[in-house]
């Protein structure tokens, strides 16, 4: 079905899909499609982002990054296992993620632990990726 644009009804016609969006440019599987109270942004035939009826911006694909800043230095993403907030601007790197066991891990450099906060348990402090202090219900221990 063709998309109709006129001065009386505005834009009407098709809702489209990820592989055949209602609004598209020269690439037939990239554009905007519409669902029930949703607006979808599609590239390569895949829905990359959706705005739902509550105004939430949903990114339903793992390893897709929300990049913020002039140099795209701040990244927010989920890799299928962990969630990351990363400052990858060259001047420093910060990775903060939940490790799937109700813990929060802070890495000032990718792959190098600094602080691990465990739910209802210890807080572990590291120096050069080696645990040096661990809290417990009795206080703390120094390694």
C-alpha positions, -999 to 999 in steps of 0.1 A, spaced: 0 0 0 13 34 -8 19 62 17 -5 91 11 4 127 18 -21 154 11 -34 187 26 -66 171 39 -57 140 58 -20 145 63 1 113 62 -18 80 61 -15 46 46 7 19 61 20 12 96 50 -6 81 74 -30 97 111 -32 105 118 -47 71 95 -24 52 91 9 72 62 33 64 87 62 61 119 54 43 145 69 21 164 51 -7 171 21 15 138 1 16 145 -16 50 156 16 69 132 41 83 104 47 107 75 23 113 45 26 136 29 1 160 1 3 185 10 35 204 47 31 194 71 47 169 100 25 158 134 34 143 147 7 120 180 1 102 189 -29 81 154 -44 86 158 -45 124 141 -23 150 169 -5 168 148 19 190 112 23 200 93 51 218 63 37 236 30 52 247 46 61 281 74 81 264 100 54 272 129 51 247 136 14 244 167 -1 227 158 -38 223 191 -50 209 221 -61 230 255 -45 223 239 -13 209 253 17 226 237 50 236 266 74 230 266 108 245 290 138 241 308 155 213 333 127 210 308 99 218 328 94 250 300 84 274 284 50 265 255 32 280 248 -3 269 240 -39 278 261 -68 262 236 -96 270 252 -104 303 264 -71 319 252 -35 318 278 -8 313 283 29 318 316 37 302 337 68 297 358 58 268 371 92 258 408 85 260 413 106 291 401 79 313 378 49 313 351 41 339 331 9 337 303 4 363 281 -27 359 260 -52 378 277 -86 375 246 -107 376 251 -118 412 235 -87 428 268 -69 429 280 -36 415 315 -35 400 335 -3 395 364 -6 370 385 26 365 402 8 336 384 -19 316 390 -54 331 406 -40 363 384 -40 394 386 -12 419 354 -16 441 329 -44 442 297 -39 463 279 -71 470 242 -71 479 236 -78 516 273 -86 520 308 -72 516 323 -43 499 357 -52 484 384 -27 476 412 -35 451 446 -20 443 459 -28 408 431 -55 405 442 -73 437 417 -73 466 432 -55 496 402 -48 519 369 -67 524 341 -57 548 321 -82 568 295 -82 595 324 -80 620 341 -51 604 368 -53 578 398 -74 569 430 -63 553 448 -86 529 
